[in-house]
Structures are given as C-alpha cells and as structure tokens.
Amino acid sequence: MTNRFAFILLIMLIASALGAISSQHKARKLYLELQQELSTAKQLDVEWGQLRLEQGTWATHSRVERVAKRELKMTLPLAGRIEVVQLSRPETVR
C-alpha cells in the first residue's frame, strides 16, 4: 500500500513539474511576443509623427500658394471681382 501511495505521489509530482515547465515556457513566449509588439508600436509611433510633420509641411500656406501659382497657373482676382459672403446662423427648429 505504501509503494502504491509513493508511486501516485511520484506521478503527481512529475505532472506538476511538467505543468510548471509548460506554463513557464508559455509565459516566456508571451513576454517575447509582448516585447515585439511594443517595439512595433514604438516604430509606428515614430512613423506617425513623421507623417504628421510631413502633412504639416505640405499644407503650409506658402506651399499651397506656390503650387497654385506655378502648377495650376492660378492668380489673385482683381479687387472689383472679390466678393465677401457672410454666413448666417442656421435658424433653430422650434
């Protein structure tokens, strides 16, 4: 009876050790994945900042005006042809 009990404890000990090893391996694997995803997120953050900077450069008033004059051959209208339109507030529904 004692040998049988010792054998059962040995089997449980081995199963427990295998479970601990398996969960530790899974934890390390998940940690590595997390680090890779954080690295990717950091790279995307840098790229996003660069794109925002580039967008700001492309949208500057002086660049838009230069492109309008040179590439689109646009010119300012004569003073007599300029009309200012006042926007009125929309009426609220009662």
N, CA, C and O atoms as CSV, one atom per row, in Angstrom:
chain,resi,resn,atom,element,x,y,z
A,1,MET,N,N,0.827,-1.190,0.000
A,1,MET,CA,C,0.000,0.000,0.000
A,1,MET,C,C,0.875,1.259,0.000
A,1,MET,O,O,0.545,2.225,-0.688
A,2,THR,N,N,1.955,1.273,0.735
A,2,THR,CA,C,2.829,2.439,0.792
A,2,THR,C,C,3.535,2.659,-0.548
A,2,THR,O,O,3.737,3.799,-0.966
A,3,ASN,N,N,3.907,1.567,-1.217
A,3,ASN,CA,C,4.548,1.704,-2.525
A,3,ASN,C,C,3.573,2.306,-3.536
A,3,ASN,O,O,3.941,3.131,-4.372
A,4,ARG,N,N,2.338,1.872,-3.434
A,4,ARG,CA,C,1.318,2.394,-4.342
A,4,ARG,C,C,1.100,3.892,-4.098
A,4,ARG,O,O,0.970,4.662,-5.049
A,5,PHE,N,N,1.061,4.299,-2.850
A,5,PHE,CA,C,0.886,5.702,-2.472
A,5,PHE,C,C,2.090,6.527,-2.936
A,5,PHE,O,O,1.921,7.639,-3.438
A,6,ALA,N,N,3.283,5.999,-2.774
A,6,ALA,CA,C,4.505,6.681,-3.202
A,6,ALA,C,C,4.520,6.821,-4.726
A,6,ALA,O,O,4.947,7.852,-5.245
A,7,PHE,N,N,4.061,5.801,-5.441
A,7,PHE,CA,C,4.010,5.849,-6.896
A,7,PHE,C,C,3.023,6.922,-7.360
A,7,PHE,O,O,3.312,7.671,-8.293
A,8,ILE,N,N,1.873,6.996,-6.716
A,8,ILE,CA,C,0.876,8.014,-7.057
A,8,ILE,C,C,1.437,9.413,-6.797
A,8,ILE,O,O,1.232,10.322,-7.601
A,9,LEU,N,N,2.147,9.589,-5.671
A,9,LEU,CA,C,2.757,10.882,-5.371
A,9,LEU,C,C,3.836,11.232,-6.397
A,9,LEU,O,O,3.966,12.391,-6.794
A,10,LEU,N,N,4.614,10.220,-6.831
A,10,LEU,CA,C,5.648,10.445,-7.838
A,10,LEU,C,C,5.022,10.905,-9.164
A,10,LEU,O,O,5.512,11.838,-9.799
A,11,ILE,N,N,3.941,10.242,-9.568
A,11,ILE,CA,C,3.244,10.620,-10.797
A,11,ILE,C,C,2.699,12.043,-10.681
A,11,ILE,O,O,2.814,12.831,-11.619
A,12,MET,N,N,2.112,12.369,-9.542
A,12,MET,CA,C,1.580,13.722,-9.331
A,12,MET,C,C,2.703,14.755,-9.337
A,12,MET,O,O,2.531,15.854,-9.864
A,13,LEU,N,N,3.848,14.410,-8.756
A,13,LEU,CA,C,4.993,15.314,-8.733
A,13,LEU,C,C,5.506,15.568,-10.152
A,13,LEU,O,O,5.798,16.709,-10.510
A,14,ILE,N,N,5.613,14.530,-10.943
A,14,ILE,CA,C,6.069,14.673,-12.330
A,14,ILE,C,C,5.064,15.507,-13.137
A,14,ILE,O,O,5.463,16.385,-13.903
A,15,ALA,N,N,3.778,15.239,-12.968
A,15,ALA,CA,C,2.749,16.006,-13.675
A,15,ALA,C,C,2.806,17.475,-13.272
A,15,ALA,O,O,2.664,18.359,-14.117
A,16,SER,N,N,3.010,17.733,-12.003
A,16,SER,CA,C,3.096,19.104,-11.502
A,16,SER,C,C,4.335,19.805,-12.081
A,16,SER,O,O,4.264,20.965,-12.486
A,17,ALA,N,N,5.455,19.100,-12.115
A,17,ALA,CA,C,6.686,19.680,-12.664
A,17,ALA,C,C,6.515,19.983,-14.152
A,17,ALA,O,O,6.941,21.040,-14.618
A,18,LEU,N,N,5.901,19.074,-14.896
A,18,LEU,CA,C,5.668,19.305,-16.322
A,18,LEU,C,C,4.726,20.486,-16.538
A,18,LEU,O,O,4.925,21.278,-17.459
A,19,GLY,N,N,3.717,20.605,-15.706
A,19,GLY,CA,C,2.793,21.743,-15.796
A,19,GLY,C,C,3.504,23.062,-15.524
A,19,GLY,O,O,3.260,24.057,-16.207
A,20,ALA,N,N,4.392,23.067,-14.513
A,20,ALA,CA,C,5.137,24.294,-14.187
A,20,ALA,C,C,6.061,24.674,-15.331
A,20,ALA,O,O,6.157,25.847,-15.693
A,21,ILE,N,N,6.746,23.683,-15.904
A,21,ILE,CA,C,7.653,23.947,-17.024
A,21,ILE,C,C,6.869,24.476,-18.217
A,21,ILE,O,O,7.290,25.428,-18.873
A,22,SER,N,N,5.738,23.861,-18.491
A,22,SER,CA,C,4.909,24.279,-19.625
A,22,SER,C,C,4.406,25.709,-19.442
A,22,SER,O,O,4.457,26.505,-20.379
A,23,SER,N,N,3.925,26.039,-18.257
A,23,SER,CA,C,3.399,27.391,-18.037
A,23,SER,C,C,4.518,28.423,-18.054
A,23,SER,O,O,4.307,29.546,-18.512
A,24,GLN,N,N,5.701,28.068,-17.567
A,24,GLN,CA,C,6.832,28.988,-17.608
A,24,GLN,C,C,7.266,29.242,-19.053
A,24,GLN,O,O,7.584,30.373,-19.422
A,25,HIS,N,N,7.277,28.200,-19.855
A,25,HIS,CA,C,7.628,28.347,-21.277
A,25,HIS,C,C,6.607,29.242,-21.991
A,25,HIS,O,O,6.975,30.104,-22.789
A,26,LYS,N,N,5.336,29.027,-21.697
A,26,LYS,CA,C,4.288,29.838,-22.316
A,26,LYS,C,C,4.414,31.299,-21.891
A,26,LYS,O,O,4.222,32.204,-22.702
A,27,ALA,N,N,4.741,31.526,-20.609
A,27,ALA,CA,C,4.896,32.897,-20.113
A,27,ALA,C,C,6.058,33.590,-20.808
A,27,ALA,O,O,5.947,34.760,-21.173
A,28,ARG,N,N,7.168,32.891,-20.997
A,28,ARG,CA,C,8.321,33.481,-21.684
A,28,ARG,C,C,7.989,33.795,-23.137
A,28,ARG,O,O,8.379,34.835,-23.668
A,29,LYS,N,N,7.267,32.883,-23.767
A,29,LYS,CA,C,6.876,33.079,-25.162
A,29,LYS,C,C,5.961,34.293,-25.293
A,29,LYS,O,O,6.127,35.096,-26.212
A,30,LEU,N,N,4.997,34.434,-24.380
A,30,LEU,CA,C,4.085,35.582,-24.411
A,30,LEU,C,C,4.822,36.882,-24.119
A,30,LEU,O,O,4.503,37.918,-24.704
A,31,TYR,N,N,5.801,36.842,-23.222
A,31,TYR,CA,C,6.589,38.028,-22.908
A,31,TYR,C,C,7.379,38.478,-24.136
A,31,TYR,O,O,7.465,39.673,-24.419
A,32,LEU,N,N,7.953,37.521,-24.862
A,32,LEU,CA,C,8.687,37.839,-26.079
A,32,LEU,C,C,7.755,38.468,-27.119
A,32,LEU,O,O,8.124,39.441,-27.776
A,33,GLU,N,N,6.568,37.922,-27.265
A,33,GLU,CA,C,5.571,38.493,-28.185
A,33,GLU,C,C,5.214,39.915,-27.783
A,33,GLU,O,O,5.105,40.802,-28.630
A,34,LEU,N,N,5.032,40.126,-26.479
A,34,LEU,CA,C,4.706,41.454,-25.965
A,34,LEU,C,C,5.816,42.445,-26.306
A,34,LEU,O,O,5.534,43.563,-26.740
A,35,GLN,N,N,7.063,42.050,-26.117
A,35,GLN,CA,C,8.180,42.936,-26.425
A,35,GLN,C,C,8.230,43.278,-27.915
A,35,GLN,O,O,8.516,44.415,-28.289
A,36,GLN,N,N,7.950,42.293,-28.753
A,36,GLN,CA,C,7.940,42.543,-30.198
A,36,GLN,C,C,6.811,43.507,-30.572
A,36,GLN,O,O,7.003,44.403,-31.394
A,37,GLU,N,N,5.646,43.323,-29.973
A,37,GLU,CA,C,4.514,44.212,-30.262
A,37,GLU,C,C,4.783,45.630,-29.766
A,37,GLU,O,O,4.406,46.599,-30.424
A,38,LEU,N,N,5.434,45.755,-28.606
A,38,LEU,CA,C,5.781,47.082,-28.099
A,38,LEU,C,C,6.787,47.763,-29.016
A,38,LEU,O,O,6.710,48.970,-29.242
A,39,SER,N,N,7.732,46.987,-29.546
A,39,SER,CA,C,8.709,47.532,-30.477
A,39,SER,C,C,8.018,48.002,-31.760
A,39,SER,O,O,8.331,49.073,-32.280
A,40,THR,N,N,7.087,47.206,-32.261
A,40,THR,CA,C,6.332,47.587,-33.451
A,40,THR,C,C,5.519,48.851,-33.188
A,40,THR,O,O,5.465,49.745,-34.032
A,41,ALA,N,N,4.886,48.925,-32.015
A,41,ALA,CA,C,4.090,50.107,-31.665
A,41,ALA,C,C,4.971,51.346,-31.608
A,41,ALA,O,O,4.560,52.423,-32.041
A,42,LYS,N,N,6.180,51.199,-31.076
A,42,LYS,CA,C,7.095,52.340,-30.996
A,42,LYS,C,C,7.501,52.800,-32.394
A,42,LYS,O,O,7.554,54.001,-32.659
A,43,GLN,N,N,7.787,51.855,-33.291
A,43,GLN,CA,C,8.140,52.203,-34.672
A,43,GLN,C,C,6.974,52.906,-35.368
A,43,GLN,O,O,7.176,53.886,-36.084
A,44,LEU,N,N,5.759,52.405,-35.158
A,44,LEU,CA,C,4.586,53.025,-35.770
A,44,LEU,C,C,4.350,54.422,-35.214
A,44,LEU,O,O,3.907,55.316,-35.935
A,45,ASP,N,N,4.645,54.609,-33.931
A,45,ASP,CA,C,4.516,55.927,-33.310
A,45,ASP,C,C,5.476,56.922,-33.955
A,45,ASP,O,O,5.103,58.061,-34.237
A,46,VAL,N,N,6.708,56.488,-34.186
A,46,VAL,CA,C,7.700,57.350,-34.833
A,46,VAL,C,C,7.244,57.684,-36.252
A,46,VAL,O,O,7.316,58.837,-36.679
A,47,GLU,N,N,6.776,56.675,-36.976
A,47,GLU,CA,C,6.309,56.888,-38.348
A,47,GLU,C,C,5.121,57.857,-38.368
A,47,GLU,O,O,5.037,58.724,-39.237
A,48,TRP,N,N,4.206,57.704,-37.409
A,48,TRP,CA,C,3.040,58.595,-37.318
A,48,TRP,C,C,3.497,60.035,-37.106
A,48,TRP,O,O,2.964,60.954,-37.730
A,49,GLY,N,N,4.468,60.234,-36.240
A,49,GLY,CA,C,4.992,61.583,-36.009
A,49,GLY,C,C,5.607,62.170,-37.263
A,49,GLY,O,O,5.418,63.350,-37.560
A,50,GLN,N,N,6.351,61.342,-38.007
A,50,GLN,CA,C,6.962,61.810,-39.245
A,50,GLN,C,C,5.895,62.166,-40.279
A,50,GLN,O,O,6.025,63.162,-40.991
A,51,LEU,N,N,4.850,61.357,-40.361
A,51,LEU,CA,C,3.775,61.641,-41.315
A,51,LEU,C,C,3.026,62.914,-40.955
A,51,LEU,O,O,2.639,63.680,-41.838
A,52,ARG,N,N,2.819,63.142,-39.667
A,52,ARG,CA,C,2.143,64.379,-39.254
A,52,ARG,C,C,3.002,65.595,-39.596
A,52,ARG,O,O,2.492,66.624,-40.038
A,53,LEU,N,N,4.305,65.461,-39.385
A,53,LEU,CA,C,5.223,66.549,-39.725
A,53,LEU,C,C,5.201,66.807,-41.230
A,53,LEU,O,O,5.154,67.955,-41.671
A,54,GLU,N,N,5.234,65.745,-41.999
A,54,GLU,CA,C,5.193,65.873,-43.457
A,54,GLU,C,C,3.880,66.497,-43.918
A,54,GLU,O,O,3.867,67.342,-44.814
A,55,GLN,N,N,2.781,66.078,-43.304
A,55,GLN,CA,C,1.484,66.650,-43.661
A,55,GLN,C,C,1.460,68.149,-43.369
A,55,GLN,O,O,0.954,68.941,-44.164
A,56,GLY,N,N,2.012,68.521,-42.222
A,56,GLY,CA,C,2.067,69.945,-41.885
A,56,GLY,C,C,2.893,70.734,-42.875
A,56,GLY,O,O,2.560,71.873,-43.204
A,57,THR,N,N,3.979,70.129,-43.355
A,57,THR,CA,C,4.832,70.796,-44.340
A,57,THR,C,C,4.100,70.972,-45.656
A,57,THR,O,O,4.168,72.038,-46.268
A,58,TRP,N,N,3.406,69.941,-46.096
A,58,TRP,CA,C,2.696,70.005,-47.381
A,58,TRP,C,C,1.527,70.979,-47.339
A,58,TRP,O,O,1.119,71.504,-48.375
A,59,ALA,N,N,0.990,71.223,-46.158
A,59,ALA,CA,C,-0.208,72.060,-46.065
A,59,ALA,C,C,0.079,73.501,-45.673
A,59,ALA,O,O,-0.852,74.261,-45.405
A,60,THR,N,N,1.343,73.892,-45.632
A,60,THR,CA,C,1.626,75.279,-45.252
A,60,THR,C,C,1.058,76.229,-46.301
A,60,THR,O,O,0.967,75.905,-47.485
A,61,HIS,N,N,0.682,77.407,-45.827
A,61,HIS,CA,C,0.055,78.399,-46.707
A,61,HIS,C,C,0.976,78.772,-47.866
A,61,HIS,O,O,0.531,78.883,-49.008
A,62,SER,N,N,2.254,78.964,-47.570
A,62,SER,CA,C,3.180,79.386,-48.626
A,62,SER,C,C,3.328,78.308,-49.700
A,62,SER,O,O,3.430,78.633,-50.883
A,63,ARG,N,N,3.341,77.049,-49.314
A,63,ARG,CA,C,3.465,75.969,-50.298
A,63,ARG,C,C,2.202,75.864,-51.157
A,63,ARG,O,O,2.279,75.702,-52.375
A,64,VAL,N,N,1.049,75.959,-50.510
A,64,VAL,CA,C,-0.213,75.892,-51.256
A,64,VAL,C,C,-0.289,77.041,-52.259
A,64,VAL,O,O,-0.708,76.857,-53.402
A,65,GLU,N,N,0.118,78.211,-51.821
A,65,GLU,CA,C,0.093,79.366,-52.717
A,65,GLU,C,C,1.078,79.179,-53.871
A,65,GLU,O,O,0.755,79.490,-55.017
A,66,ARG,N,N,2.267,78.676,-53.579
A,66,ARG,CA,C,3.274,78.457,-54.619
A,66,ARG,C,C,2.793,77.432,-55.658
A,66,ARG,O,O,2.956,77.638,-56.860
A,67,VAL,N,N,2.200,76.328,-55.184
A,67,VAL,CA,C,1.684,75.302,-56.102
A,67,VAL,C,C,0.539,75.875,-56.933
A,67,VAL,O,O,0.440,75.604,-58.130
A,68,ALA,N,N,-0.320,76.663,-56.300
A,68,ALA,CA,C,-1.447,77.261,-57.031
A,68,ALA,C,C,-0.944,78.170,-58.143
A,68,ALA,O,O,-1.499,78.164,-59.242
A,69,LYS,N,N,0.100,78.952,-57.876
A,69,LYS,CA,C,0.620,79.881,-58.890
A,69,LYS,C,C,1.393,79.143,-59.981
A,69,LYS,O,O,1.146,79.347,-61.170
A,70,ARG,N,N,2.323,78.289,-59.574
A,70,ARG,CA,C,3.224,77.665,-60.557
A,70,ARG,C,C,2.579,76.526,-61.334
A,70,ARG,O,O,2.624,76.499,-62.564
A,71,GLU,N,N,1.983,75.595,-60.615
A,71,GLU,CA,C,1.493,74.384,-61.274
A,71,GLU,C,C,0.073,74.526,-61.812
A,71,GLU,O,O,-0.253,73.976,-62.864
A,72,LEU,N,N,-0.768,75.260,-61.093
A,72,LEU,CA,C,-2.159,75.392,-61.508
A,72,LEU,C,C,-2.424,76.702,-62.237
A,72,LEU,O,O,-3.534,76.942,-62.713
A,73,LYS,N,N,-1.393,77.554,-62.323
A,73,LYS,CA,C,-1.497,78.843,-63.034
A,73,LYS,C,C,-2.643,79.698,-62.497
A,73,LYS,O,O,-3.352,80.352,-63.262
A,74,MET,N,N,-2.813,79.687,-61.193
A,74,MET,CA,C,-3.874,80.487,-60.571
A,74,MET,C,C,-3.309,81.868,-60.212
A,74,MET,O,O,-2.124,82.005,-59.908
A,75,THR,N,N,-4.166,82.878,-60.254
A,75,THR,CA,C,-3.771,84.237,-59.880
A,75,THR,C,C,-4.845,84.824,-58.978
A,75,THR,O,O,-5.975,84.337,-58.927
A,76,LEU,N,N,-4.470,85.872,-58.273
A,76,LEU,CA,C,-5.450,86.558,-57.437
A,76,LEU,C,C,-6.416,87.314,-58.338
A,76,LEU,O,O,-5.993,87.887,-59.342
A,77,PRO,N,N,-7.706,87.329,-58.003
A,77,PRO,CA,C,-8.664,88.089,-58.821
A,77,PRO,C,C,-8.488,89.593,-58.584
A,77,PRO,O,O,-7.910,90.018,-57.583
A,78,LEU,N,N,-8.986,90.361,-59.505
A,78,LEU,CA,C,-8.956,91.816,-59.343
A,78,LEU,C,C,-9.816,92.200,-58.147
A,78,LEU,O,O,-10.759,91.492,-57.793
A,79,ALA,N,N,-9.479,93.332,-57.528
A,79,ALA,CA,C,-10.181,93.754,-56.315
A,79,ALA,C,C,-11.682,93.904,-56.540
A,79,ALA,O,O,-12.468,93.624,-55.635
A,80,GLY,N,N,-12.089,94.335,-57.717
A,80,GLY,CA,C,-13.505,94.520,-58.018
A,80,GLY,C,C,-14.265,93.201,-58.159
A,80,GLY,O,O,-15.494,93.189,-58.092
A,81,ARG,N,N,-13.570,92.127,-58.347
A,81,ARG,CA,C,-14.228,90.829,-58.540
A,81,ARG,C,C,-14.298,90.004,-57.253
A,81,ARG,O,O,-14.861,88.909,-57.240
A,82,ILE,N,N,-13.732,90.529,-56.190
A,82,ILE,CA,C,-13.754,89.803,-54.917
A,82,ILE,C,C,-15.054,90.104,-54.191
A,82,ILE,O,O,-15.419,91.267,-54.016
A,83,GLU,N,N,-15.739,89.075,-53.775
A,83,GLU,CA,C,-16.983,89.232,-53.010
A,83,GLU,C,C,-16.831,88.520,-51.676
A,83,GLU,O,O,-16.323,87.401,-51.612
A,84,VAL,N,N,-17.266,89.166,-50.629
A,84,VAL,CA,C,-17.231,88.568,-49.293
A,84,VAL,C,C,-18.631,88.070,-48.975
A,84,VAL,O,O,-19.598,88.828,-49.060
A,85,VAL,N,N,-18.740,86.831,-48.619
A,85,VAL,CA,C,-20.031,86.229,-48.322
A,85,VAL,C,C,-20.119,86.036,-46.818
A,85,VAL,O,O,-19.254,85.404,-46.211
A,86,GLN,N,N,-21.162,86.580,-46.227
A,86,GLN,CA,C,-21.372,86.434,-44.794
A,86,GLN,C,C,-22.205,85.185,-44.542
A,86,GLN,O,O,-23.259,84.999,-45.149
A,87,LEU,N,N,-21.741,84.359,-43.670
A,87,LEU,CA,C,-22.509,83.174,-43.310
A,87,LEU,C,C,-23.486,83.531,-42.207
A,87,LEU,O,O,-23.109,84.123,-41.195
A,88,SER,N,N,-24.728,83.174,-42.406
A,88,SER,CA,C,-25.714,83.440,-41.364
A,88,SER,C,C,-25.886,82.179,-40.542
A,88,SER,O,O,-25.658,81.069,-41.022
A,89,ARG,N,N,-26.288,82.363,-39.312
A,89,ARG,CA,C,-26.508,81.217,-38.441
A,89,ARG,C,C,-27.780,80.508,-38.867
A,89,ARG,O,O,-28.771,81.160,-39.197
A,90,PRO,N,N,-27.765,79.177,-38.864
A,90,PRO,CA,C,-28.995,78.464,-39.211
A,90,PRO,C,C,-30.044,78.687,-38.121
A,90,PRO,O,O,-29.732,78.746,-36.931
A,91,GLU,N,N,-31.263,78.805,-38.554
A,91,GLU,CA,C,-32.343,79.012,-37.583
A,91,GLU,C,C,-32.593,77.739,-36.816
A,91,GLU,O,O,-32.525,76.641,-37.368
A,92,THR,N,N,-32.884,77.892,-35.536
A,92,THR,CA,C,-33.133,76.723,-34.713
A,92,THR,C,C,-34.567,76.246,-34.912
A,92,THR,O,O,-35.474,77.051,-35.120
A,93,VAL,N,N,-34.760,74.954,-34.847
A,93,VAL,CA,C,-36.075,74.375,-35.020
A,93,VAL,C,C,-36.833,74.528,-33.700
A,93,VAL,O,O,-36.322,74.205,-32.627
A,94,ARG,N,N,-38.057,75.026,-33.810
A,94,ARG,CA,C,-38.857,75.230,-32.586
A,94,ARG,C,C,-39.788,74.124,-32.342
A,94,ARG,O,O,-40.527,74.146,-31.357
